[in-house]
Amino acid sequence: MLRRWSRLRLGNSLVHHDDPVGQVGQVLLPCGPTQRGLVRLRVRGSLLDLCAYASDQRLLLRGERVLVVQQHDQLLWVTALDAPEEDLSTPPIR
């Protein structure tokens, strides 16, 4: 029984509180340093839409790629990334 439990524990795909930090996402609703927006992240195979503020001094627009630099409770602080990335609005076809 212990072996079965340890196998399940190692393969745990549940999203944990600190998992979003360091993840790349996409802006769904514009966000700025004082304007709360919405970003979409893929974390452990799940798509998450979370409220976010920009750590940059400019408004981050819909579709921009962002990196999560900080999290406090359910709020994220994100910064813009330059390189293009896959569209996270729809899951990949497998």
Biopython code that builds the backbone (N, CA, C, O; Angstrom):
import numpy as np
from Bio.PDB.StructureBuilder import StructureBuilder

atoms = [
    (1, "MET", "N", (0.830, -1.188, 0.000)),
    (1, "MET", "CA", (0.000, 0.000, 0.000)),
    (1, "MET", "C", (0.881, 1.261, 0.000)),
    (1, "MET", "O", (0.594, 2.227, -0.707)),
    (2, "LEU", "N", (1.940, 1.239, 0.789)),
    (2, "LEU", "CA", (2.839, 2.389, 0.839)),
    (2, "LEU", "C", (3.485, 2.629, -0.522)),
    (2, "LEU", "O", (3.636, 3.778, -0.935)),
    (3, "ARG", "N", (3.864, 1.571, -1.222)),
    (3, "ARG", "CA", (4.455, 1.701, -2.549)),
    (3, "ARG", "C", (3.462, 2.355, -3.517)),
    (3, "ARG", "O", (3.840, 3.229, -4.296)),
    (4, "ARG", "N", (2.206, 1.936, -3.469)),
    (4, "ARG", "CA", (1.182, 2.510, -4.339)),
    (4, "ARG", "C", (1.005, 4.001, -4.031)),
    (4, "ARG", "O", (0.891, 4.814, -4.948)),
    (5, "TRP", "N", (0.981, 4.356, -2.754)),
    (5, "TRP", "CA", (0.810, 5.750, -2.364)),
    (5, "TRP", "C", (1.986, 6.599, -2.846)),
    (5, "TRP", "O", (1.783, 7.710, -3.336)),
    (6, "SER", "N", (3.220, 6.086, -2.712)),
    (6, "SER", "CA", (4.387, 6.860, -3.136)),
    (6, "SER", "C", (4.398, 7.054, -4.645)),
    (6, "SER", "O", (4.815, 8.110, -5.122)),
    (7, "ARG", "N", (3.946, 6.055, -5.412)),
    (7, "ARG", "CA", (3.852, 6.213, -6.869)),
    (7, "ARG", "C", (2.860, 7.308, -7.222)),
    (7, "ARG", "O", (3.131, 8.131, -8.097)),
    (8, "LEU", "N", (1.729, 7.327, -6.561)),
    (8, "LEU", "CA", (0.723, 8.360, -6.825)),
    (8, "LEU", "C", (1.243, 9.735, -6.419)),
    (8, "LEU", "O", (0.991, 10.724, -7.107)),
    (9, "ARG", "N", (1.950, 9.798, -5.327)),
    (9, "ARG", "CA", (2.463, 11.072, -4.829)),
    (9, "ARG", "C", (3.511, 11.648, -5.787)),
    (9, "ARG", "O", (3.504, 12.853, -6.035)),
    (10, "LEU", "N", (4.399, 10.831, -6.324)),
    (10, "LEU", "CA", (5.436, 11.321, -7.219)),
    (10, "LEU", "C", (4.852, 11.840, -8.527)),
    (10, "LEU", "O", (5.395, 12.775, -9.114)),
    (11, "GLY", "N", (3.771, 11.258, -8.986)),
    (11, "GLY", "CA", (3.151, 11.676, -10.233)),
    (11, "GLY", "C", (2.056, 12.699, -10.037)),
    (11, "GLY", "O", (1.209, 12.861, -10.915)),
    (12, "ASN", "N", (2.046, 13.384, -8.930)),
    (12, "ASN", "CA", (0.994, 14.326, -8.588)),
    (12, "ASN", "C", (0.910, 15.459, -9.602)),
    (12, "ASN", "O", (1.886, 16.179, -9.813)),
    (13, "SER", "N", (-0.247, 15.617, -10.226)),
    (13, "SER", "CA", (-0.419, 16.681, -11.213)),
    (13, "SER", "C", (-1.255, 17.828, -10.669)),
    (13, "SER", "O", (-1.626, 18.725, -11.426)),
    (14, "LEU", "N", (-1.559, 17.822, -9.389)),
    (14, "LEU", "CA", (-2.321, 18.918, -8.802)),
    (14, "LEU", "C", (-1.500, 20.197, -8.843)),
    (14, "LEU", "O", (-0.284, 20.176, -8.647)),
    (15, "VAL", "N", (-2.174, 21.305, -9.099)),
    (15, "VAL", "CA", (-1.498, 22.597, -9.139)),
    (15, "VAL", "C", (-1.345, 23.097, -7.709)),
    (15, "VAL", "O", (-2.321, 23.176, -6.963)),
    (16, "HIS", "N", (-0.126, 23.429, -7.337)),
    (16, "HIS", "CA", (0.163, 23.916, -5.986)),
    (16, "HIS", "C", (0.222, 25.437, -5.975)),
    (16, "HIS", "O", (0.316, 26.072, -7.026)),
    (17, "HIS", "N", (0.166, 26.005, -4.797)),
    (17, "HIS", "CA", (0.102, 27.455, -4.606)),
    (17, "HIS", "C", (1.214, 28.200, -5.337)),
    (17, "HIS", "O", (0.953, 29.223, -5.969)),
    (18, "ASP", "N", (2.445, 27.707, -5.262)),
    (18, "ASP", "CA", (3.580, 28.435, -5.827)),
    (18, "ASP", "C", (3.944, 27.992, -7.244)),
    (18, "ASP", "O", (4.945, 28.464, -7.782)),
    (19, "ASP", "N", (3.178, 27.113, -7.857)),
    (19, "ASP", "CA", (3.485, 26.632, -9.212)),
    (19, "ASP", "C", (3.494, 27.726, -10.279)),
    (19, "ASP", "O", (4.330, 27.648, -11.179)),
    (20, "PRO", "N", (2.625, 28.738, -10.244)),
    (20, "PRO", "CA", (2.623, 29.737, -11.320)),
    (20, "PRO", "C", (3.906, 30.565, -11.424)),
    (20, "PRO", "O", (4.235, 31.030, -12.515)),
    (21, "VAL", "N", (4.636, 30.764, -10.330)),
    (21, "VAL", "CA", (5.847, 31.585, -10.373)),
    (21, "VAL", "C", (6.873, 30.933, -11.289)),
    (21, "VAL", "O", (7.209, 29.759, -11.135)),
    (22, "GLY", "N", (7.369, 31.723, -12.253)),
    (22, "GLY", "CA", (8.340, 31.226, -13.216)),
    (22, "GLY", "C", (7.706, 30.693, -14.496)),
    (22, "GLY", "O", (8.419, 30.336, -15.434)),
    (23, "GLN", "N", (6.392, 30.634, -14.546)),
    (23, "GLN", "CA", (5.694, 30.130, -15.727)),
    (23, "GLN", "C", (5.475, 31.241, -16.755)),
    (23, "GLN", "O", (5.383, 32.418, -16.408)),
    (24, "VAL", "N", (5.394, 30.846, -18.015)),
    (24, "VAL", "CA", (5.106, 31.778, -19.105)),
    (24, "VAL", "C", (3.625, 31.680, -19.428)),
    (24, "VAL", "O", (3.060, 30.587, -19.466)),
    (25, "GLY", "N", (3.000, 32.828, -19.660)),
    (25, "GLY", "CA", (1.580, 32.850, -19.980)),
    (25, "GLY", "C", (1.269, 33.887, -21.033)),
    (25, "GLY", "O", (2.164, 34.452, -21.662)),
    (26, "GLN", "N", (-0.015, 34.127, -21.211)),
    (26, "GLN", "CA", (-0.494, 35.067, -22.220)),
    (26, "GLN", "C", (-1.550, 35.964, -21.590)),
    (26, "GLN", "O", (-2.396, 35.503, -20.823)),
    (27, "VAL", "N", (-1.492, 37.252, -21.921)),
    (27, "VAL", "CA", (-2.449, 38.218, -21.388)),
    (27, "VAL", "C", (-3.791, 38.043, -22.095)),
    (27, "VAL", "O", (-3.865, 38.057, -23.324)),
    (28, "LEU", "N", (-4.853, 37.878, -21.297)),
    (28, "LEU", "CA", (-6.212, 37.801, -21.840)),
    (28, "LEU", "C", (-6.917, 39.147, -21.732)),
    (28, "LEU", "O", (-7.596, 39.579, -22.664)),
    (29, "LEU", "N", (-6.750, 39.811, -20.580)),
    (29, "LEU", "CA", (-7.277, 41.161, -20.364)),
    (29, "LEU", "C", (-6.109, 42.045, -19.958)),
    (29, "LEU", "O", (-5.321, 41.657, -19.096)),
    (30, "PRO", "N", (-5.975, 43.231, -20.561)),
    (30, "PRO", "CA", (-4.824, 44.100, -20.288)),
    (30, "PRO", "C", (-4.602, 44.333, -18.794)),
    (30, "PRO", "O", (-5.549, 44.449, -18.016)),
    (31, "CYS", "N", (-3.324, 44.399, -18.417)),
    (31, "CYS", "CA", (-2.975, 44.668, -17.030)),
    (31, "CYS", "C", (-1.817, 45.645, -16.978)),
    (31, "CYS", "O", (-0.980, 45.690, -17.879)),
    (32, "GLY", "N", (-1.783, 46.417, -15.920)),
    (32, "GLY", "CA", (-0.729, 47.400, -15.711)),
    (32, "GLY", "C", (-0.318, 47.406, -14.254)),
    (32, "GLY", "O", (-0.781, 46.570, -13.477)),
    (33, "PRO", "N", (0.546, 48.338, -13.869)),
    (33, "PRO", "CA", (1.001, 48.394, -12.479)),
    (33, "PRO", "C", (-0.135, 48.689, -11.497)),
    (33, "PRO", "O", (-0.081, 48.276, -10.338)),
    (34, "THR", "N", (-1.166, 49.406, -11.963)),
    (34, "THR", "CA", (-2.305, 49.724, -11.092)),
    (34, "THR", "C", (-3.624, 49.206, -11.667)),
    (34, "THR", "O", (-4.689, 49.469, -11.108)),
    (35, "GLN", "N", (-3.559, 48.480, -12.769)),
    (35, "GLN", "CA", (-4.762, 47.945, -13.415)),
    (35, "GLN", "C", (-4.699, 46.423, -13.412)),
    (35, "GLN", "O", (-3.800, 45.823, -14.000)),
    (36, "ARG", "N", (-5.668, 45.811, -12.740)),
    (36, "ARG", "CA", (-5.702, 44.352, -12.684)),
    (36, "ARG", "C", (-6.248, 43.801, -13.991)),
    (36, "ARG", "O", (-7.253, 44.283, -14.514)),
    (37, "GLY", "N", (-5.569, 42.783, -14.510)),
    (37, "GLY", "CA", (-5.989, 42.122, -15.736)),
    (37, "GLY", "C", (-6.078, 40.623, -15.521)),
    (37, "GLY", "O", (-6.200, 40.148, -14.391)),
    (38, "LEU", "N", (-6.017, 39.888, -16.615)),
    (38, "LEU", "CA", (-6.157, 38.442, -16.547)),
    (38, "LEU", "C", (-5.112, 37.802, -17.452)),
    (38, "LEU", "O", (-4.919, 38.228, -18.590)),
    (39, "VAL", "N", (-4.440, 36.777, -16.939)),
    (39, "VAL", "CA", (-3.472, 36.035, -17.741)),
    (39, "VAL", "C", (-3.831, 34.554, -17.736)),
    (39, "VAL", "O", (-4.437, 34.049, -16.791)),
    (40, "ARG", "N", (-3.443, 33.867, -18.814)),
    (40, "ARG", "CA", (-3.672, 32.427, -18.932)),
    (40, "ARG", "C", (-2.322, 31.730, -18.895)),
    (40, "ARG", "O", (-1.398, 32.080, -19.630)),
    (41, "LEU", "N", (-2.231, 30.727, -18.013)),
    (41, "LEU", "CA", (-1.012, 29.935, -17.850)),
    (41, "LEU", "C", (-1.327, 28.469, -18.043)),
    (41, "LEU", "O", (-2.435, 28.020, -17.749)),
    (42, "ARG", "N", (-0.354, 27.722, -18.537)),
    (42, "ARG", "CA", (-0.464, 26.273, -18.565)),
    (42, "ARG", "C", (0.451, 25.762, -17.456)),
    (42, "ARG", "O", (1.673, 25.894, -17.531)),
    (43, "VAL", "N", (-0.163, 25.172, -16.420)),
    (43, "VAL", "CA", (0.582, 24.686, -15.267)),
    (43, "VAL", "C", (0.235, 23.211, -15.056)),
    (43, "VAL", "O", (-0.926, 22.860, -14.845)),
    (44, "ARG", "N", (1.245, 22.365, -15.116)),
    (44, "ARG", "CA", (1.078, 20.919, -14.922)),
    (44, "ARG", "C", (-0.033, 20.347, -15.796)),
    (44, "ARG", "O", (-0.795, 19.483, -15.362)),
    (45, "GLY", "N", (-0.116, 20.836, -17.024)),
    (45, "GLY", "CA", (-1.091, 20.320, -17.973)),
    (45, "GLY", "C", (-2.464, 20.950, -17.889)),
    (45, "GLY", "O", (-3.349, 20.593, -18.666)),
    (46, "SER", "N", (-2.668, 21.879, -16.964)),
    (46, "SER", "CA", (-3.954, 22.546, -16.819)),
    (46, "SER", "C", (-3.849, 23.998, -17.256)),
    (46, "SER", "O", (-2.821, 24.639, -17.037)),
    (47, "LEU", "N", (-4.908, 24.523, -17.875)),
    (47, "LEU", "CA", (-4.961, 25.947, -18.204)),
    (47, "LEU", "C", (-5.582, 26.687, -17.033)),
    (47, "LEU", "O", (-6.657, 26.323, -16.555)),
    (48, "LEU", "N", (-4.897, 27.735, -16.571)),
    (48, "LEU", "CA", (-5.384, 28.548, -15.463)),
    (48, "LEU", "C", (-5.523, 29.988, -15.927)),
    (48, "LEU", "O", (-4.605, 30.523, -16.548)),
    (49, "ASP", "N", (-6.638, 30.618, -15.642)),
    (49, "ASP", "CA", (-6.840, 32.039, -15.884)),
    (49, "ASP", "C", (-6.795, 32.728, -14.525)),
    (49, "ASP", "O", (-7.659, 32.499, -13.678)),
    (50, "LEU", "N", (-5.771, 33.585, -14.318)),
    (50, "LEU", "CA", (-5.550, 34.208, -13.012)),
    (50, "LEU", "C", (-5.435, 35.719, -13.141)),
    (50, "LEU", "O", (-4.962, 36.235, -14.154)),
    (51, "CYS", "N", (-5.873, 36.421, -12.101)),
    (51, "CYS", "CA", (-5.761, 37.880, -12.064)),
    (51, "CYS", "C", (-4.295, 38.271, -11.906)),
    (51, "CYS", "O", (-3.532, 37.620, -11.192)),
    (52, "ALA", "N", (-3.921, 39.363, -12.599)),
    (52, "ALA", "CA", (-2.518, 39.764, -12.574)),
    (52, "ALA", "C", (-2.357, 41.269, -12.703)),
    (52, "ALA", "O", (-3.205, 41.961, -13.266)),
    (53, "TYR", "N", (-1.251, 41.754, -12.170)),
    (53, "TYR", "CA", (-0.789, 43.129, -12.338)),
    (53, "TYR", "C", (0.552, 43.065, -13.056)),
    (53, "TYR", "O", (1.271, 42.072, -12.953)),
    (54, "ALA", "N", (0.885, 44.123, -13.779)),
    (54, "ALA", "CA", (2.177, 44.191, -14.461)),
    (54, "ALA", "C", (3.227, 44.707, -13.495)),
    (54, "ALA", "O", (2.992, 45.673, -12.768)),
    (55, "SER", "N", (4.378, 44.067, -13.487)),
    (55, "SER", "CA", (5.496, 44.601, -12.712)),
    (55, "SER", "C", (6.240, 45.644, -13.544)),
    (55, "SER", "O", (7.050, 46.403, -13.013)),
    (56, "ASP", "N", (5.963, 45.681, -14.856)),
    (56, "ASP", "CA", (6.511, 46.705, -15.748)),
    (56, "ASP", "C", (5.765, 48.015, -15.507)),
    (56, "ASP", "O", (4.693, 48.025, -14.902)),
    (57, "GLN", "N", (6.329, 49.098, -15.977)),
    (57, "GLN", "CA", (5.692, 50.404, -15.818)),
    (57, "GLN", "C", (4.778, 50.753, -16.986)),
    (57, "GLN", "O", (4.385, 51.908, -17.144)),
    (58, "ARG", "N", (4.441, 49.769, -17.797)),
    (58, "ARG", "CA", (3.551, 50.010, -18.930)),
    (58, "ARG", "C", (2.410, 49.012, -18.906)),
    (58, "ARG", "O", (2.451, 48.010, -18.192)),
    (59, "LEU", "N", (1.399, 49.302, -19.692)),
    (59, "LEU", "CA", (0.254, 48.419, -19.829)),
    (59, "LEU", "C", (0.629, 47.225, -20.696)),
    (59, "LEU", "O", (1.187, 47.398, -21.779)),
    (60, "LEU", "N", (0.332, 46.030, -20.236)),
    (60, "LEU", "CA", (0.551, 44.814, -21.015)),
    (60, "LEU", "C", (-0.751, 44.500, -21.735)),
    (60, "LEU", "O", (-1.806, 44.393, -21.109)),
    (61, "LEU", "N", (-0.674, 44.354, -23.052)),
    (61, "LEU", "CA", (-1.866, 44.226, -23.873)),
    (61, "LEU", "C", (-2.235, 42.776, -24.147)),
    (61, "LEU", "O", (-1.421, 41.866, -23.992)),
    (62, "ARG", "N", (-3.476, 42.588, -24.555)),
    (62, "ARG", "CA", (-3.996, 41.259, -24.869)),
    (62, "ARG", "C", (-3.094, 40.564, -25.902)),
    (62, "ARG", "O", (-2.699, 41.160, -26.905)),
    (63, "GLY", "N", (-2.784, 39.305, -25.632)),
    (63, "GLY", "CA", (-1.961, 38.524, -26.539)),
    (63, "GLY", "C", (-0.479, 38.547, -26.227)),
    (63, "GLY", "O", (0.264, 37.705, -26.731)),
    (64, "GLU", "N", (-0.023, 39.492, -25.405)),
    (64, "GLU", "CA", (1.410, 39.544, -25.072)),
    (64, "GLU", "C", (1.791, 38.357, -24.189)),
    (64, "GLU", "O", (1.016, 37.909, -23.344)),
    (65, "ARG", "N", (3.004, 37.867, -24.412)),
    (65, "ARG", "CA", (3.565, 36.809, -23.573)),
    (65, "ARG", "C", (4.156, 37.428, -22.323)),
    (65, "ARG", "O", (4.806, 38.472, -22.379)),
    (66, "VAL", "N", (3.923, 36.771, -21.189)),
    (66, "VAL", "CA", (4.413, 37.284, -19.917)),
    (66, "VAL", "C", (5.034, 36.161, -19.091)),
    (66, "VAL", "O", (4.742, 34.980, -19.280)),
    (67, "LEU", "N", (5.903, 36.575, -18.169)),
    (67, "LEU", "CA", (6.521, 35.671, -17.210)),
    (67, "LEU", "C", (6.023, 36.046, -15.823)),
    (67, "LEU", "O", (6.035, 37.221, -15.457)),
    (68, "VAL", "N", (5.588, 35.066, -15.053)),
    (68, "VAL", "CA", (5.122, 35.317, -13.682)),
    (68, "VAL", "C", (6.347, 35.476, -12.783)),
    (68, "VAL", "O", (7.153, 34.555, -12.649)),
    (69, "VAL", "N", (6.477, 36.653, -12.170)),
    (69, "VAL", "CA", (7.647, 36.920, -11.322)),
    (69, "VAL", "C", (7.323, 36.867, -9.833)),
    (69, "VAL", "O", (8.220, 36.707, -9.006)),
    (70, "GLN", "N", (6.039, 37.001, -9.490)),
    (70, "GLN", "CA", (5.664, 37.005, -8.075)),
    (70, "GLN", "C", (4.208, 36.614, -7.939)),
    (70, "GLN", "O", (3.406, 36.840, -8.846)),
    (71, "GLN", "N", (3.866, 36.022, -6.793)),
    (71, "GLN", "CA", (2.482, 35.672, -6.500)),
    (71, "GLN", "C", (2.198, 35.966, -5.045)),
    (71, "GLN", "O", (3.024, 35.699, -4.172)),
    (72, "HIS", "N", (1.024, 36.519, -4.789)),
    (72, "HIS", "CA", (0.562, 36.744, -3.422)),
    (72, "HIS", "C", (-0.911, 36.367, -3.394)),
    (72, "HIS", "O", (-1.730, 36.997, -4.062)),
    (73, "ASP", "N", (-1.247, 35.340, -2.623)),
    (73, "ASP", "CA", (-2.589, 34.759, -2.611)),
    (73, "ASP", "C", (-2.962, 34.363, -4.038)),
    (73, "ASP", "O", (-2.252, 33.560, -4.643)),
    (74, "GLN", "N", (-4.034, 34.890, -4.589)),
    (74, "GLN", "CA", (-4.456, 34.534, -5.948)),
    (74, "GLN", "C", (-4.059, 35.587, -6.982)),
    (74, "GLN", "O", (-4.473, 35.495, -8.137)),
    (75, "LEU", "N", (-3.263, 36.584, -6.589)),
    (75, "LEU", "CA", (-2.822, 37.631, -7.514)),
    (75, "LEU", "C", (-1.403, 37.364, -7.997)),
    (75, "LEU", "O", (-0.537, 36.942, -7.231)),
    (76, "LEU", "N", (-1.185, 37.621, -9.289)),
    (76, "LEU", "CA", (0.139, 37.453, -9.880)),
    (76, "LEU", "C", (0.704, 38.807, -10.284)),
    (76, "LEU", "O", (-0.046, 39.748, -10.543)),
    (77, "TRP", "N", (2.032, 38.902, -10.337)),
    (77, "TRP", "CA", (2.735, 40.036, -10.928)),
    (77, "TRP", "C", (3.539, 39.471, -12.076)),
    (77, "TRP", "O", (4.298, 38.516, -11.909)),
    (78, "VAL", "N", (3.369, 40.066, -13.240)),
    (78, "VAL", "CA", (3.981, 39.525, -14.458)),
    (78, "VAL", "C", (4.800, 40.586, -15.168)),
    (78, "VAL", "O", (4.582, 41.785, -14.992)),
    (79, "THR", "N", (5.749, 40.122, -15.978)),
    (79, "THR", "CA", (6.563, 41.010, -16.793)),
    (79, "THR", "C", (6.515, 40.517, -18.236)),
    (79, "THR", "O", (6.347, 39.323, -18.484)),
    (80, "ALA", "N", (6.661, 41.432, -19.180)),
    (80, "ALA", "CA", (6.549, 41.092, -20.604)),
    (80, "ALA", "C", (7.750, 40.292, -21.083)),
    (80, "ALA", "O", (8.872, 40.490, -20.617)),
    (81, "LEU", "N", (7.496, 39.379, -22.027)),
    (81, "LEU", "CA", (8.537, 38.637, -22.733)),
    (81, "LEU", "C", (8.476, 39.041, -24.193)),
    (81, "LEU", "O", (7.423, 39.452, -24.683)),
    (82, "ASP", "N", (9.603, 38.928, -24.897)),
    (82, "ASP", "CA", (9.651, 39.393, -26.283)),
    (82, "ASP", "C", (9.416, 38.308, -27.324)),
    (82, "ASP", "O", (8.717, 38.545, -28.309)),
    (83, "ALA", "N", (9.984, 37.127, -27.127)),
    (83, "ALA", "CA", (9.932, 36.083, -28.158)),
    (83, "ALA", "C", (8.522, 35.530, -28.311)),
    (83, "ALA", "O", (7.800, 35.400, -27.323)),
    (84, "PRO", "N", (8.115, 35.200, -29.548)),
    (84, "PRO", "CA", (6.781, 34.627, -29.742)),
    (84, "PRO", "C", (6.672, 33.227, -29.157)),
    (84, "PRO", "O", (7.665, 32.508, -29.048)),
    (85, "GLU", "N", (5.471, 32.854, -28.788)),
    (85, "GLU", "CA", (5.202, 31.543, -28.195)),
    (85, "GLU", "C", (3.897, 31.021, -28.743)),
    (85, "GLU", "O", (3.121, 31.759, -29.350)),
    (86, "GLU", "N", (3.660, 29.736, -28.524)),
    (86, "GLU", "CA", (2.409, 29.141, -28.968)),
    (86, "GLU", "C", (1.221, 29.847, -28.332)),
    (86, "GLU", "O", (1.341, 30.400, -27.238)),
    (87, "ASP", "N", (0.091, 29.833, -28.998)),
    (87, "ASP", "CA", (-1.138, 30.430, -28.499)),
    (87, "ASP", "C", (-1.698, 29.524, -27.410)),
    (87, "ASP", "O", (-1.990, 28.356, -27.667)),
    (88, "LEU", "N", (-1.853, 30.055, -26.189)),
    (88, "LEU", "CA", (-2.336, 29.269, -25.061)),
    (88, "LEU", "C", (-3.856, 29.313, -24.937)),
    (88, "LEU", "O", (-4.405, 28.729, -24.003)),
    (89, "SER", "N", (-4.545, 29.985, -25.849)),
    (89, "SER", "CA", (-5.994, 30.109, -25.737)),
    (89, "SER", "C", (-6.690, 28.789, -26.029)),
    (89, "SER", "O", (-7.803, 28.563, -25.554)),
    (90, "THR", "N", (-6.060, 27.921, -26.796)),
    (90, "THR", "CA", (-6.647, 26.602, -27.065)),
    (90, "THR", "C", (-5.598, 25.543, -26.791)),
    (90, "THR", "O", (-4.425, 25.730, -27.115)),
    (91, "PRO", "N", (-6.010, 24.428, -26.195)),
    (91, "PRO", "CA", (-5.047, 23.365, -25.913)),
    (91, "PRO", "C", (-4.528, 22.741, -27.212)),
    (91, "PRO", "O", (-5.245, 22.707, -28.212)),
    (92, "PRO", "N", (-3.293, 22.251, -27.201)),
    (92, "PRO", "CA", (-2.744, 21.627, -28.405)),
    (92, "PRO", "C", (-3.495, 20.356, -28.752)),
    (92, "PRO", "O", (-4.014, 19.675, -27.867)),
    (93, "ILE", "N", (-3.556, 20.034, -30.026)),
    (93, "ILE", "CA", (-4.206, 18.805, -30.476)),
    (93, "ILE", "C", (-3.186, 17.675, -30.373)),
    (93, "ILE", "O", (-2.056, 17.806, -30.842)),
    (94, "ARG", "N", (-3.583, 16.588, -29.768)),
    (94, "ARG", "CA", (-2.687, 15.431, -29.588)),
    (94, "ARG", "C", (-3.276, 14.229, -30.255)),
    (94, "ARG", "O", (-2.683, 13.151, -30.222)),
]
sb = StructureBuilder()
sb.init_structure("model")
sb.init_model(0)
sb.init_chain("A")
sb.init_seg("    ")
for serial, (resi, resn, name, xyz) in enumerate(atoms, 1):
    if name == "N":
        sb.init_residue(resn, " ", resi, " ")
    sb.init_atom(name, np.array(xyz, "f"), 0.0, 1.0, " ", f" {name:<3s}", serial, name[0])
structure = sb.get_structure()
